Amino acid sequence: MSDAQSSISMDQCPQHLRGNRSALTRWCGRTFFSLMGWRLEGQITDAERVILTAAPHTSNWDAVLGFAAALGLNVRLFWLGKHSIFIPGFQWLMRWLGGIPVNRKNPEDVMEYVNQAVEKHQGLVIIVAPEGTRKKAEKWKTGFLRIAKMNDCKIQLGALDFPTKRIIIGDVFEPSGDNHADLETIKDWYKQYKGRFPDQF
């Protein structure tokens, strides 16, 4: 299946943000994504470093579909995940997919991992789920706003909409410096989309 025929294309990712996934890996991502009946809308912004927020996060399918889209895009991707999922035997896979373990007891380690990735790669995209959990979260995490400021990253809003089977790469968000107000603005943007389990958002 060529990019032109699929529901996802490398053209949706700027050249300097692309990874070095094999043609087979890219084909597998696009094919799985398309067979599931999903499509990707929008384009990753043309910036050196991008933090892409991902919500609503209500099921494990969010990650599966997100990984398929990332492979199809061939984007140089990193993502933040709970350290507990980086278990022996599967840790290599998580790292290969761009995983950065998050241990909330040692938040400084996250910053160090991110800093290392930024120093190593001229262009990259970091995926962050601001809810921090698949369950309903009254308070979203502000860590991605701090990471963006420290590493001069553009913040772009990304959404999963299960009723229409779309992943949307949406607006670029310009922080005001007031983290609380910024989170409320971002949460309002996400109200137009529904996760697999809407009552958990």
C-alpha positions in Angstrom: 0.0 0.0 0.0 1.6 3.3 -1.1 1.4 6.5 0.9 -1.0 7.9 -1.7 -3.4 5.0 -1.2 -3.3 4.9 2.6 -4.9 6.8 5.4 -1.5 8.0 6.6 1.5 9.5 4.8 5.0 10.5 5.5 4.2 13.8 3.9 2.4 14.6 7.1 5.7 14.7 8.9 8.4 17.3 8.0 11.6 15.7 6.5 13.8 16.7 9.4 11.5 15.1 12.0 11.5 11.7 10.2 13.2 8.7 11.7 15.0 5.8 10.0 12.3 3.1 10.2 12.5 0.4 7.5 10.1 0.4 4.6 8.6 -2.8 6.0 8.1 -1.2 9.4 6.4 1.8 7.9 4.2 -0.4 5.7 3.1 -2.4 8.8 2.2 0.7 10.7 0.2 2.2 7.8 -1.5 -1.1 6.9 -2.6 -1.9 10.5 -3.9 1.7 10.9 -5.9 1.5 7.7 -7.2 -2.0 8.3 -8.6 -0.8 11.7 -10.5 1.8 9.7 -8.7 4.8 11.1 -7.2 7.8 9.4 -4.8 10.6 10.3 -5.7 14.2 9.8 -3.4 17.2 10.0 0.4 17.6 9.8 3.2 17.8 12.4 4.3 21.4 12.6 7.6 22.4 10.9 9.7 23.0 14.0 13.0 21.6 15.3 11.4 20.1 18.5 7.7 19.4 19.0 5.8 18.2 22.1 2.6 16.6 20.8 -0.1 16.2 23.5 -2.3 13.1 23.2 -5.8 12.9 24.7 -8.4 11.7 25.5 -6.5 8.8 27.0 -9.1 6.3 28.1 -7.9 2.9 26.9 -4.9 0.8 25.9 -6.0 1.1 22.3 -4.8 4.7 22.3 -1.2 3.6 22.5 -1.7 0.8 19.9 -3.2 3.2 17.4 -0.7 5.9 18.2 2.3 3.6 17.6 0.8 2.4 14.3 0.4 6.0 13.2 3.9 6.9 14.4 5.4 4.0 12.4 3.4 4.9 9.3 4.6 8.5 9.6 8.2 7.4 10.2 8.4 10.2 12.8 11.4 10.4 15.1 9.3 9.9 18.2 9.8 9.8 21.9 7.0 9.3 24.5 6.7 9.4 28.3 5.3 6.3 30.0 5.1 4.9 33.5 8.3 3.2 34.5 6.4 0.1 35.6 5.7 -0.9 31.9 9.4 -1.0 31.1 9.6 -4.6 32.3 12.5 -7.0 31.6 12.1 -8.8 28.3 10.0 -6.0 26.8 12.2 -3.0 27.8 14.0 -3.2 24.5 10.7 -2.9 22.6 9.6 0.1 24.6 13.0 1.8 24.0 12.8 0.9 20.3 9.4 2.6 20.1 10.9 5.7 21.7 9.8 5.2 25.3 11.1 7.3 28.2 10.3 5.8 31.6 8.6 8.1 34.1 9.0 7.4 37.8 7.0 10.0 39.7 9.3 9.6 42.7 12.2 10.8 40.6 10.9 13.4 38.2 14.4 14.8 37.6 15.2 11.6 35.8 12.6 12.4 33.2 14.1 15.7 32.5 17.5 14.1 32.1 16.2 11.5 29.6 14.5 14.3 27.6 17.6 16.4 27.7 19.7 13.5 26.4 17.2 12.9 23.5 17.2 16.6 22.6 21.0 16.8 22.6 21.3 13.6 20.5 18.7 14.5 17.8 18.5 17.6 15.8 14.8 17.2 15.3 12.3 15.1 17.4 8.7 14.8 18.5 7.8 14.0 22.1 4.3 12.5 22.8 2.8 13.4 26.2 -0.5 12.4 27.7 -1.3 15.3 30.0 -4.0 13.4 31.8 -1.2 11.0 33.1 -3.7 8.1 33.4 -6.4 6.2 31.5 -8.8 6.9 34.3 -10.7 10.1 34.8 -8.2 12.8 35.9 -9.5 16.0 37.5 -6.0 17.4 37.5 -3.8 17.3 34.4 0.0 17.2 34.6 1.9 20.4 33.8 5.3 18.7 33.2 5.0 18.9 29.4 4.7 22.7 29.7 8.0 22.8 31.7 9.7 20.5 29.3 8.6 22.6 26.3 9.9 25.8 28.0 13.2 24.2 29.0 13.9 22.7 25.6 12.4 25.4 23.3 9.7 23.0 22.0 6.6 23.9 20.1 3.4 22.4 21.7 1.0 20.9 19.2 -2.4 19.4 20.3 -3.2 15.9 19.1 -6.5 14.0 19.7 -8.0 10.6 19.3 -11.7 10.6 18.3 -13.1 7.1 18.5 -16.6 7.8 17.1 -15.1 9.0 13.8 -11.9 6.8 14.0 -9.6 9.7 13.6 -6.3 10.8 15.0 -6.1 14.5 14.7 -2.9 16.5 14.6 -4.3 19.9 15.5 -3.4 23.4 16.6 -0.1 24.7 17.7 -0.6 26.0 21.3 1.3 29.1 22.5 1.7 29.0 26.3 0.9 32.2 28.2 3.2 31.4 31.1 0.2 30.7 33.4 0.2 26.9 33.6 -3.2 26.6 35.2 -4.9 28.8 32.6 -3.0 27.1 29.8 -4.3 23.7 31.0 -7.9 24.9 31.1 -7.6 26.2 27.5 -6.1 23.0 26.3 -8.8 20.9 28.1 -11.5 23.1 26.5 -10.0 22.3 23.0 -10.2 18.5 23.7 -14.0 18.7 24.6 -14.8 18.3 20.9 -13.3 14.8 20.8 -14.3 11.5 22.5 -12.1 8.6 23.6 -13.1 5.0 23.6 -14.6 5.4 27.1 -16.0 9.0 27.2 -17.0 8.8 30.8 -13.4 8.4 31.8 -12.4 11.8 30.3 
